[in-house]
Amino acid sequence: MDNSIRELLQQLRRFRDERDWAQFHNPKDLALALSIEAAELNEQFLWKKPEEADQAKVREELADVLLYAFQLADKYNWDVIKLMQEKMKRNGEKYPVAKARGTAKKHDEFDAE
């Protein structure tokens, strides 16, 4: 795992532990918190053109989403870099360039034509 990610995880754990919040940070509640923060991120764009969203608020909510995502991965002792690399590999298999380039279709719609 990248050193900067290790350091971030240490900071997150220290922040959590100083407040005695580990007791609340089970996978279910971390996933729910992540989902709630993702909804707050979505709210920054609701009924607006993308360029009208307040970038400071978008940054704030995106940071919350990422922090909860990293904490959830940490709870399972998953290496986030490896986790994302594995997912990108699977995405590459599901969305080969020859079929996916320039289309927003889902992988199961490629051969529907």
C-alpha positions as CSV (number, residue, x, y, z in Angstrom):
1,M,0.0,0.0,0.0
2,D,1.2,3.5,-0.8
3,N,2.8,5.3,2.2
4,S,0.5,8.4,1.9
5,I,-2.5,6.1,2.1
6,R,-1.0,4.4,5.1
7,E,-0.5,7.7,6.7
8,L,-4.0,8.8,5.9
9,L,-5.4,5.6,7.5
10,Q,-3.3,6.2,10.6
11,Q,-4.7,9.7,10.8
12,L,-8.2,8.4,10.4
13,R,-7.7,5.7,13.1
14,R,-6.2,8.3,15.5
15,F,-9.0,10.7,14.9
16,R,-11.6,7.9,15.5
17,D,-9.8,6.5,18.6
18,E,-9.3,9.9,20.3
19,R,-13.1,10.3,20.2
20,D,-13.8,6.6,21.2
21,W,-15.8,6.2,18.0
22,A,-14.5,2.7,17.0
23,Q,-17.4,1.2,18.8
24,F,-19.7,2.8,16.2
25,H,-17.6,2.1,13.1
26,N,-18.9,-1.3,12.1
27,P,-19.2,-2.2,8.4
28,K,-23.0,-1.6,8.3
29,D,-22.8,1.9,9.8
30,L,-19.8,2.9,7.8
31,A,-21.6,1.8,4.6
32,L,-24.7,3.8,5.7
33,A,-22.7,6.8,6.5
34,L,-20.9,6.6,3.2
35,S,-24.3,6.4,1.4
36,I,-25.6,9.4,3.3
37,E,-22.5,11.5,2.5
38,A,-22.9,10.4,-1.2
39,A,-26.4,11.7,-1.1
40,E,-25.2,15.0,0.3
41,L,-22.7,15.1,-2.5
42,N,-25.5,14.5,-5.0
43,E,-27.5,17.3,-3.4
44,Q,-24.8,19.8,-4.4
45,F,-25.7,19.2,-8.1
46,L,-29.5,18.8,-7.7
47,W,-31.5,21.1,-10.0
48,K,-28.3,22.8,-11.1
49,K,-26.1,22.8,-14.1
50,P,-22.9,21.0,-13.1
51,E,-20.9,24.3,-13.3
52,E,-23.3,25.9,-10.9
53,A,-22.5,23.6,-8.0
54,D,-20.5,25.2,-5.2
55,Q,-17.1,23.6,-5.6
56,A,-16.1,24.1,-2.0
57,K,-19.2,22.1,-0.9
58,V,-18.6,19.5,-3.5
59,R,-15.0,19.1,-2.2
60,E,-16.3,18.8,1.4
61,E,-18.9,16.2,0.6
62,L,-16.5,14.2,-1.7
63,A,-13.9,14.2,1.1
64,D,-16.6,12.7,3.5
65,V,-17.4,10.0,0.9
66,L,-13.8,9.1,0.5
67,L,-13.1,9.1,4.2
68,Y,-15.9,6.7,4.9
69,A,-14.9,4.5,1.9
70,F,-11.3,4.3,3.2
71,Q,-12.5,3.5,6.7
72,L,-14.8,0.8,5.5
73,A,-11.9,-0.8,3.5
74,D,-9.7,-0.5,6.6
75,K,-12.3,-2.2,8.7
76,Y,-11.9,-5.3,6.4
77,N,-8.1,-4.8,6.2
78,W,-8.4,-4.3,2.5
79,D,-5.6,-2.6,0.6
80,V,-7.5,0.2,-1.2
81,I,-5.0,0.5,-4.1
82,K,-5.2,-3.3,-4.7
83,L,-8.9,-3.2,-4.4
84,M,-9.3,-0.5,-7.0
85,Q,-6.8,-2.1,-9.4
86,E,-8.7,-5.4,-9.2
87,K,-11.9,-3.6,-9.9
88,M,-10.4,-1.7,-12.9
89,K,-9.2,-5.0,-14.3
90,R,-12.7,-6.4,-14.0
91,N,-14.1,-3.2,-15.6
92,G,-11.7,-3.6,-18.5
93,E,-13.0,-7.1,-19.1
94,K,-16.6,-6.0,-18.9
95,Y,-16.0,-2.9,-21.0
96,P,-13.5,-3.7,-23.8
97,V,-12.4,-0.6,-25.7
98,A,-13.8,-2.0,-29.0
99,K,-17.3,-2.2,-27.6
100,A,-17.3,0.6,-24.9
101,R,-15.5,3.4,-26.7
102,G,-17.8,6.4,-27.1
103,T,-20.9,4.8,-25.6
104,A,-22.7,5.0,-22.2
105,K,-24.2,1.6,-22.6
106,K,-24.0,-0.8,-19.8
107,H,-21.9,-3.9,-20.5
108,D,-24.9,-6.2,-20.8
109,E,-26.3,-4.0,-23.6
110,F,-23.4,-4.2,-26.0
111,D,-24.7,-7.2,-27.9
112,A,-28.3,-6.2,-27.7
113,E,-28.2,-4.5,-31.1
